[in-house]
């Protein structure tokens, strides 16, 4: 098929297919098929080439790629392919920090980042989660200069997606080690829902 031919070309270094709206529409399902077949190497190369193209594109091309990468990110999160999803964090974080996009796409990216954050805290390596949490906090607080709509999207995603069931455990960790800055931040930087829980 044309999608398979396009993927083969990308793997060989020809990125022209990544400029095709039709190809990008079908790429998320094709990538899902690859990792379900355990062809993780091809998926990693494809994601790397997408990021390479994203960084080289003008704004219109970036938005088109972002829609595709966001759908891929949502699929990876749903399928718990966290290591592959980590490969997409760089363009997602760059977008939230600097690029002006429509609210719907921004909210979808923020939702994916929130899931990555929460998954990070369930494992032994909390670094990714803590880094994303600090980014969200800096946007909400206005420390990173953003318009009000971006701040409201991040606040909405964080307040809606907060895992209330995790708050008692976080509070317990904080009370056991009040000098642990990372644990304190995980409680406070999650926004007013977490703060109200800690105060109550």
N, C-alpha and C positions, 0 to 999 in steps of 0.2 A: 504493500500500500504506500501512498504518498507520505503518510506519517512515519512509517518504518524507514522509508528512504531518507526522509528529513533527519530522523534521529541518527541514522548511520552516517550521514554527511556531517552532522554536528560532532559526533564522536571522532570523526577524522579531521576536524578543525574548520569545516566550512559552516559558518554561522548564519548564512543567508535565510534559512528557514525561520529563524527567530524574529524576522521582520514581517512574517506572514501572520495576519490576524487569524486566518483559518487554521493554520498549523498550531498556533498557540492555544486555540480553543480546544483542540484534541490532545494536546501534550500532557495535561495533568492525568488523564485516564491512562495514557500510554506509559507514563512514569510509574503510576500505581501498579500497572501490569508487570513492569520490570522488577520492582522490589518484591512483589508477591511471588515472583519466580526466583527470588534470591539473587538477582543480578544487581547487587548493590554497587559494584564498581562502575557500571554504566550510569547508574543514577547519580552517583557522586560527580562523575565527569560532566554529565548533562547539567547538573545544578551549577557546577563551577563555570561552565561555558555561558549559562544564562546570566550569571552575575557579571562575568566579563563583558557580555553584550550590554547589560544594564548600565554598567559604568561608562561605556563608550557612547551610549545613545543620547539623543536630544530628549527634551521633556516628553514629547508625544510618544516616542518609542519606549521611554521608561515606564510611562503609565500603562501602556499595552502589556509590557513584560510583567509589571507589578500585579496586574489582574491575574495573569497566569500563575506567577510564583505564589500569590496568596492562596489560590485554589489548591496548589500543590502543598503548601504549608498546612492548610486545613485538613487535607487528606492524610498527611504524615502524622499530624496530631491525633486524628481519629484512629489511625492504625498503630499509634504508639511507636512510631519510627523516630524516636527523639534524636538519635545521633545524626540521621540524615537531615532532620529539621534544623539542627544546629548550623548546618551549612548555609541556611537562608537568613540567619540572624543579622548578618552584616548589612544587606540591603534593606531589611525591614527596619532596623534601628536607624540607619541613615535616613530613611524616608520619614520616620516619626520625628526625627530631630530637625530635618531641614527642608523637606520637600512638601510643597503645598498640593494636596490632593483632595478629592471629594470625600465627604464625611463617611459615606458608606464603606469605601475601600479602606480608609483610615481605621474605622471601627473593626473591620475584619482582621486587619494586620495586628491591631492592639489585642484582639481576642486571642490570636495565635500566640503572641508574646506572653500574654497572661498564663496560658496553658503551659508554655515552656518554663516560665517562672515557677509555677506551682509544682511541676514535675521535678524541677531541679531540687527543690527543698525536700522531696520525698527520697532522694538518693543521698549519697555521701558527699557529693560535690555541690555545695550551695552557691558557688561563685556566680554562675550564670544567672540564677534567680535573684541574687542580691544586686547584681549589676543592672538587671532589667527593672527591679523594684526602685532603685535609685533614679533611673531614667524617668520612670513614671512620676515619681515624687517631684523631681526637678521641673517636669512639665506642668504638673498640677499647681506647684507653688509659684510658677512664673519665673523660676531661676533660669530656665532655658526659654528664651524669648519666643513665644508663640501667640497666635491670635486666640481669642476667647473660645472659638468653636473647637479648636484642637484640644484645649484644656478641658472643655466640657465632655468631649468624646472619651478622653483618657479617664476622666473621673467616672463617667457612666459605665465604662467597661470594667473598671476596677471595683466599683461599688456593687455592680450587678454580679461580677464573677468571683467575688471574695468567698473563700471556703470557710464559712462560719464554724464548721466542725473542727477546723484546725486551730481556732483561736484559743480554746482552753489549754491545749498543749503548748502553744507559743507563750501564753501568759505564765504557765508553770515553769517553762525554761527560763523566762526572764526573771521570775521571782527567785529561782535557784541560782542565777548568775546575773545580777543586775548590772554588773560592769561589762557584760558581753554586748558590745555595741551592735554587732550583726543581728543578734536575737532581738534586741530592743528595736532596731530599725524595721525588722520583719513585722513587728507588731504595729509600730506607730506609722510607718510609711505606707501601710495599706489603706490609709484614709480614715474618714470619720467613723465608719462602721467598726473598724478595729479599735480605734481610740475610745469610742463609747463603751465597747465591751471591756476594755482595760480599766476604765474609770468605774464602771458599774461593779 
